Amino acid sequence: MNTTALITKISSLPPSMLEEVNDFVDFLKTKTKKEPIKERKFGCAKGLIVMHDDFDAPLEDFKEYM
């Protein structure tokens, strides 16, 4: 679809629907806006994850299946 045909369709809409088209175009603009990727620091999550010593131990709930 070319721009002229799209403009013709939009201009034939009633004023109440033009506002909706305007809002939708604004939504599409924000959707396509790409935010820059922040550079990550190595080790920034250190200390947030804890693995207990009994991590590999069998669970009580599954004893009947073993």
Sequence and secondary structure as in RCSB ss.txt:
>XXXX:A:sequence
MNTTALITKISSLPPSMLEEVNDFVDFLKTKTKKEPIKERKFGCAKGLIVMHDDFDAPLEDFKEYM
>XXXX:A:secstr
  HHHHHHHHHTS HHHHHHHHHHHHHHHHHH         TTTTTTT    TTTTS  GGGGGG 
